[in-house]
Amino acid sequence: MVTLKDVARQAGVSVATASRALGGYGYVSPETRSKVLRAARLLDYHPNALARSMVKKRTHTLGVVVSDNANPFFAAVVRGIEDVVHRHGYAVILCNADEDPEKEEMYLRILREKRVDGLLLAPSGEAGRFLRAWAREGLPLVLIDRKIEGIAADAVIVDNRSGAKEAVAHLIGLGHRRIGTICGPQQVYTGFERLQGYLEALREARIPVEKDLIREGNFKQDSGYRLAREFLEMDDPPTALFVANNLMTIGALLALREAGVRIPQDMAVVGFDDMEWASILTPPLTAVAQPAYALGANAAQLLIQRLLRGPSPQPQEIVLKTRLVVRESCGASLHLRSRQTSQPRRARAL
C-alpha cells in the first residue's frame, strides 16, 4: 500500500509538507502543492480515511436506519436525505431494521463503533439501550417519520392523525357507516396516530366505534392480506376499508381481488401513502399522500445544522402536512353519479 511517506519521497518534500498539501491546510506554495498532487496521482495514493478521522474527529459519514427498505416510501425518504447530505460532503451508511427492534439495536451499535458523525433514524417503536445511550450522550440524532417516547431529539414527521381523519371522513361523506381499518402496530408512532385519526373521524360523525372493525397489522403486505380476508369472513363485513400504509394496502387489494370483491361497488378502499402505482391500478387508488422526499430532506438539513452549529438545548420538531388524493377506489365517482341520477329531471336540466 502506498503511504504518505512514499508520496513525500516521490515529490522530494517532507512528510509534513506532503500532508499539508494533500489535506488542504497550512501554507504550501502552489508549485510544491502541484508536485505533491502529481506524485499522489502517479503512485495512485489514497489517504487513510480512518487515520484522518482520528485526527479531525470527523468521519464525514452519517448513519441512516430505516424500518423497512422494501417499502418504496422509505426509498423516497432516503433519496431526500442523500441529496441534502451530498451537497455538504457527507456519505451515508444505510441500514434496514426490518421493523425489528433487535436488528435496529445491532445497527445502532455498529454505527456507533464506526464513529458516524450523526444518525437519522426511523425507529421500530421501542427505545432500546443503544438508542437511549446515543441520545443521552448528546450525539447528533434526528428521528424521521416516527417519534419515540422517552427520547428527546429533533424529529421530522407528518401529521398522521389529520391525514387518517380526512380519509375516513371522506368515506363517511360518501355514506359509509361500517368502515373497517387495518392499522399499524400500536407501539409505533405512525400506527398509533393513524388509528387515532380513524377514531376521531367516527366520533365526530357520531358513528359508534366497533372493535371488530379494527385489525392491527405489522405494516407489511402479509398482514394486509390476512386481515382483509378476516373482514370478508365476517357475517356483516364493512362496506369500506381504510388501510394504514402502502404495503398493507397491496395485501388487502390482493385479498379482495381473490375473493371477487368489486372495488368500490362491494367495498370502497382508501390507503395511506400515495405511491406511483396507485394511479394505474384498476380502479385507481384513493390514498393519503405523504411528502416522503421532503421528510428526508428536512431531516437531513436538521442534522447538518446540528453538526455545524453544535448541540441545542431544545429539540426541534417539523410537522409536514398530508394530502388526500381522491380517485375511483373510494367510490366518489359512483356516489356523484348516484346523486345526479336521483335528482328530479327538471333540476338536472337546470
C-alpha positions as CSV (number, residue, x, y, z in Angstrom):
1,M,0.0,0.0,0.0
2,V,1.3,3.4,-1.0
3,T,1.9,5.6,2.1
4,L,2.2,9.3,2.6
5,K,6.0,8.8,3.1
6,D,6.1,7.4,-0.4
7,V,4.4,10.4,-1.9
8,A,6.7,12.8,0.0
9,R,9.8,10.9,-1.3
10,Q,8.4,11.0,-4.9
11,A,7.7,14.7,-4.7
12,G,11.0,15.5,-2.9
13,V,9.4,17.1,0.1
14,S,9.0,16.3,3.8
15,V,6.1,14.2,5.1
16,A,4.7,17.2,6.9
17,T,4.7,19.3,3.7
18,A,3.0,16.4,1.7
19,S,0.4,16.1,4.5
20,R,-0.4,19.8,4.3
21,A,-0.6,19.8,0.5
22,L,-3.0,16.8,0.4
23,G,-5.0,17.8,3.4
24,G,-5.5,21.4,2.2
25,Y,-4.4,23.0,5.5
26,G,-1.5,25.2,6.4
27,Y,0.7,27.0,3.9
28,V,2.2,25.2,0.9
29,S,3.4,27.1,-2.2
30,P,1.4,26.5,-5.3
31,E,4.4,24.9,-7.0
32,T,5.0,22.4,-4.1
33,R,1.3,21.6,-3.9
34,S,1.3,20.8,-7.6
35,K,4.3,18.5,-7.2
36,V,2.7,16.6,-4.3
37,L,-0.6,16.2,-6.1
38,R,1.2,14.9,-9.2
39,A,3.2,12.4,-7.1
40,A,0.0,11.2,-5.4
41,R,-1.7,10.6,-8.8
42,L,1.4,8.9,-10.2
43,L,1.5,6.5,-7.2
44,D,-2.3,6.1,-7.0
45,Y,-2.2,7.2,-3.4
46,H,-5.4,7.1,-1.3
47,P,-5.5,8.8,2.1
48,N,-6.2,6.6,5.1
49,A,-9.7,7.7,6.0
50,L,-9.6,6.1,9.4
51,A,-6.4,7.9,10.4
52,R,-7.7,11.2,9.0
53,S,-10.9,10.9,11.0
54,M,-9.0,10.2,14.2
55,V,-7.1,13.5,13.7
56,K,-10.1,15.6,12.6
57,K,-12.6,13.8,14.9
58,R,-15.0,13.6,11.9
59,T,-15.7,10.7,9.5
60,H,-18.0,12.7,7.2
61,T,-20.4,9.7,7.3
62,L,-23.9,9.7,8.6
63,G,-25.9,6.6,9.7
64,V,-29.4,6.1,8.3
65,V,-31.6,3.4,9.8
66,V,-35.0,2.8,8.2
67,S,-37.6,0.5,9.5
68,D,-38.2,-1.3,6.1
69,N,-36.2,-0.6,3.0
70,A,-38.6,-2.8,0.9
71,N,-41.1,-0.1,1.4
72,P,-41.0,2.5,-1.5
73,F,-41.9,5.2,0.9
74,F,-38.5,4.9,2.6
75,A,-36.7,4.8,-0.7
76,A,-38.1,8.4,-1.4
77,V,-37.1,9.4,2.2
78,V,-33.6,8.2,1.7
79,R,-33.3,10.0,-1.6
80,G,-34.2,13.2,0.1
81,I,-31.6,12.6,2.7
82,E,-28.8,11.8,0.2
83,D,-29.5,14.8,-2.0
84,V,-29.0,17.1,1.0
85,V,-26.0,15.5,2.8
86,H,-24.1,15.0,-0.5
87,R,-24.1,18.8,-1.0
88,H,-22.4,19.1,2.4
89,G,-19.7,16.5,1.6
90,Y,-21.2,13.6,3.7
91,A,-21.7,10.0,2.7
92,V,-24.5,7.7,4.0
93,I,-24.3,4.3,5.6
94,L,-27.8,2.8,5.1
95,C,-29.2,0.1,7.4
96,N,-32.5,-1.8,7.2
97,A,-34.0,-2.7,10.6
98,D,-36.9,-4.6,9.0
99,E,-39.3,-3.4,11.8
100,D,-37.2,-5.5,14.2
101,P,-36.0,-3.7,17.5
102,E,-33.2,-6.2,18.0
103,K,-31.9,-5.7,14.5
104,E,-32.2,-1.9,15.0
105,E,-30.1,-2.2,18.2
106,M,-27.4,-4.1,16.3
107,Y,-27.1,-1.5,13.6
108,L,-27.0,1.4,16.2
109,R,-24.1,-0.4,17.9
110,I,-22.3,-0.9,14.6
111,L,-22.8,2.7,13.5
112,R,-21.5,3.9,16.9
113,E,-18.4,1.8,16.5
114,K,-17.9,3.2,13.0
115,R,-17.9,6.7,14.6
116,V,-20.5,8.1,12.2
117,D,-20.9,11.9,12.7
118,G,-24.7,11.7,13.2
119,L,-27.7,9.5,12.9
120,L,-31.0,9.7,11.0
121,L,-33.5,7.1,12.4
122,A,-37.0,5.8,11.5
123,P,-37.4,3.8,14.8
124,S,-39.1,0.5,15.2
125,G,-41.1,1.9,18.1
126,E,-39.0,1.0,21.1
127,A,-36.2,2.9,22.7
128,G,-33.5,0.3,23.3
129,R,-30.3,0.6,25.2
130,F,-28.2,1.9,22.4
131,L,-30.7,4.5,21.3
132,R,-31.0,5.8,24.8
133,A,-27.3,5.9,25.2
134,W,-27.0,7.8,21.8
135,A,-29.5,10.4,22.9
136,R,-28.1,10.6,26.5
137,E,-24.5,11.3,25.2
138,G,-25.8,14.2,23.1
139,L,-24.7,12.7,19.8
140,P,-26.4,14.3,16.7
141,L,-29.7,12.5,16.2
142,V,-32.8,13.2,14.1
143,L,-35.9,10.9,14.2
144,I,-37.7,10.5,10.9
145,D,-41.4,9.7,10.3
146,R,-41.8,8.4,13.9
147,K,-41.2,9.9,17.3
148,I,-40.4,7.7,20.2
149,E,-41.4,8.2,23.9
150,G,-38.5,9.0,26.2
151,I,-36.1,10.2,23.5
152,A,-35.5,14.0,23.4
153,A,-34.3,14.5,19.8
154,D,-35.0,16.5,16.7
155,A,-37.8,15.0,14.7
156,V,-39.4,15.4,11.3
157,I,-42.8,13.8,11.0
158,V,-46.1,14.1,9.1
159,D,-49.5,14.9,10.5
160,N,-50.6,11.3,10.5
161,R,-53.7,11.8,12.7
162,S,-55.1,14.6,10.5
163,G,-54.4,12.6,7.3
164,A,-56.1,9.5,8.5
165,K,-59.0,11.5,9.9
166,E,-59.5,13.2,6.5
167,A,-59.5,9.9,4.7
168,V,-62.1,8.3,7.0
169,A,-64.2,11.5,7.0
170,H,-64.2,11.3,3.2
171,L,-65.6,7.7,3.3
172,I,-68.2,8.9,5.8
173,G,-69.2,11.7,3.5
174,L,-69.8,9.1,0.8
175,G,-72.4,7.4,3.0
176,H,-70.3,4.6,4.7
177,R,-71.0,3.8,8.3
178,R,-69.3,0.4,8.6
179,I,-65.7,1.3,7.9
180,G,-63.0,-1.2,8.7
181,T,-59.4,-0.3,9.3
182,I,-56.2,-2.2,9.0
183,C,-54.0,-0.1,11.3
184,G,-50.3,-0.4,12.1
185,P,-48.6,-1.6,15.2
186,Q,-49.7,0.5,18.2
187,Q,-46.3,0.7,19.8
188,V,-45.1,2.5,16.6
189,Y,-45.9,6.3,16.5
190,T,-47.4,6.2,12.9
191,G,-49.5,3.2,13.7
192,F,-51.0,4.8,16.8
193,E,-51.6,8.2,15.3
194,R,-53.3,6.9,12.2
195,L,-55.7,4.8,14.3
196,Q,-56.5,7.9,16.4
197,G,-57.4,9.8,13.3
198,Y,-59.7,7.0,12.3
199,L,-61.4,7.0,15.7
200,E,-61.7,10.8,15.7
201,A,-63.5,10.8,12.4
202,L,-66.0,8.3,13.6
203,R,-66.7,10.1,16.9
204,E,-67.2,13.4,15.2
205,A,-69.7,11.8,12.8
206,R,-71.4,10.1,15.9
207,I,-70.7,6.7,14.5
208,P,-70.2,4.0,17.2
209,V,-66.7,2.5,17.3
210,E,-66.8,-1.3,16.7
211,K,-63.8,-3.2,17.9
212,D,-64.4,-5.9,15.3
213,L,-63.8,-3.3,12.6
214,I,-60.3,-2.6,13.9
215,R,-57.5,-5.0,13.0
216,E,-53.8,-4.4,13.8
217,G,-51.2,-5.3,11.2
218,N,-47.5,-5.1,11.1
219,F,-47.0,-2.6,8.2
220,K,-46.2,-5.5,5.8
221,Q,-48.1,-6.9,2.9
222,D,-48.8,-10.3,4.5
223,S,-50.8,-8.7,7.4
224,G,-52.8,-6.6,5.0
225,Y,-53.8,-9.7,3.0
226,R,-54.6,-11.8,6.1
227,L,-56.7,-9.1,7.9
228,A,-58.6,-8.2,4.7
229,R,-59.6,-11.9,4.5
230,E,-60.8,-11.8,8.1
231,F,-63.0,-8.8,7.3
232,L,-64.5,-10.7,4.4
233,E,-65.3,-13.7,6.6
234,M,-67.5,-11.6,8.9
235,D,-71.2,-12.1,8.9
236,D,-71.6,-8.3,8.3
237,P,-68.4,-7.2,6.6
238,P,-67.5,-3.5,6.3
239,T,-68.6,-1.5,3.3
240,A,-65.3,0.5,3.2
241,L,-61.7,-0.2,4.2
242,F,-59.1,2.3,5.4
243,V,-55.6,0.8,5.3
244,A,-52.8,2.5,7.2
245,N,-49.8,2.0,4.9
246,N,-49.0,1.2,1.3
247,L,-47.7,-2.4,1.8
248,M,-50.7,-3.5,3.8
249,T,-52.9,-1.9,1.1
250,I,-51.3,-4.1,-1.5
251,G,-52.0,-7.1,0.6
252,A,-55.6,-6.1,1.2
253,L,-56.2,-5.4,-2.5
254,L,-54.9,-8.9,-3.4
255,A,-57.2,-10.5,-0.9
256,L,-60.2,-8.6,-2.2
257,R,-59.4,-9.5,-5.8
258,E,-59.0,-13.2,-5.0
259,A,-62.4,-13.1,-3.3
260,G,-64.1,-11.5,-6.3
261,V,-64.9,-8.3,-4.3
262,R,-65.6,-5.4,-6.6
263,I,-64.0,-2.1,-5.7
264,P,-65.7,0.2,-4.9
265,Q,-69.1,-1.3,-5.7
266,D,-68.8,-4.0,-3.0
267,M,-66.2,-2.4,-0.8
268,A,-64.5,1.0,-1.0
269,V,-60.8,1.3,-0.3
270,V,-58.6,4.2,0.9
271,G,-54.9,3.7,1.6
272,F,-52.2,5.7,3.4
273,D,-49.2,6.5,1.2
274,D,-49.8,7.6,-2.4
275,M,-47.3,5.6,-4.4
276,E,-46.6,5.8,-8.1
277,W,-48.5,2.7,-8.8
278,A,-51.7,4.0,-7.1
279,S,-52.9,5.8,-10.2
280,I,-52.5,2.9,-12.6
281,L,-54.5,0.3,-10.6
282,T,-57.9,-0.7,-11.7
283,P,-59.7,1.1,-10.2
284,P,-57.1,3.8,-9.3
285,L,-56.5,4.0,-5.6
286,T,-57.6,6.9,-3.3
287,A,-54.8,7.5,-0.9
288,V,-53.3,9.9,1.7
289,A,-50.2,11.4,0.1
290,Q,-47.1,12.0,2.3
291,P,-44.3,14.3,1.3
292,A,-41.7,11.5,1.6
293,Y,-38.8,13.2,-0.2
294,A,-39.4,16.4,1.9
295,L,-39.4,14.3,5.0
296,G,-35.9,13.0,4.3
297,A,-34.6,16.3,3.1
298,N,-35.8,18.3,6.1
299,A,-34.4,15.6,8.5
300,A,-31.0,15.7,6.8
301,Q,-31.0,19.5,6.9
302,L,-31.7,19.5,10.7
303,L,-28.8,17.0,11.2
304,I,-26.4,19.1,9.2
305,Q,-27.4,22.2,11.2
306,R,-26.6,20.2,14.4
307,L,-23.2,19.2,13.0
308,L,-22.3,22.8,12.0
309,R,-23.7,24.7,15.0
310,G,-23.3,22.2,17.8
311,P,-25.9,20.9,20.3
312,S,-29.1,23.0,21.0
313,P,-30.8,22.8,24.4
314,Q,-34.3,22.4,22.8
315,P,-35.1,19.7,20.2
316,Q,-36.8,20.9,17.1
317,E,-39.9,19.3,15.5
318,I,-41.0,19.8,12.0
319,V,-44.5,18.5,11.1
320,L,-45.4,18.2,7.4
321,K,-48.9,18.1,6.0
322,T,-50.5,15.2,4.2
323,R,-53.0,15.5,1.2
324,L,-55.9,13.2,0.3
325,V,-55.8,12.2,-3.4
326,V,-59.3,11.1,-4.4
327,R,-59.5,8.5,-7.2
328,E,-62.1,5.8,-8.0
329,S,-61.4,3.2,-5.3
330,C,-63.3,5.1,-2.7
331,G,-66.5,5.3,-4.9
332,A,-66.6,9.0,-5.1
333,S,-67.4,8.9,-8.8
334,L,-70.2,6.4,-8.2
335,H,-71.6,8.5,-5.4
336,L,-71.6,11.6,-7.6
337,R,-73.4,9.7,-10.5
338,S,-75.9,8.3,-8.0
339,R,-76.7,11.8,-6.7
340,Q,-77.1,13.2,-10.2
341,T,-79.5,10.4,-11.3
342,S,-81.6,10.7,-8.1
343,Q,-82.3,14.4,-8.7
344,P,-85.6,15.4,-10.4
345,R,-85.4,15.7,-14.1
346,R,-86.1,19.4,-14.1
347,A,-83.3,20.0,-11.5
348,R,-80.8,18.1,-13.7
349,A,-81.8,20.1,-16.7
350,L,-81.4,23.3,-14.8
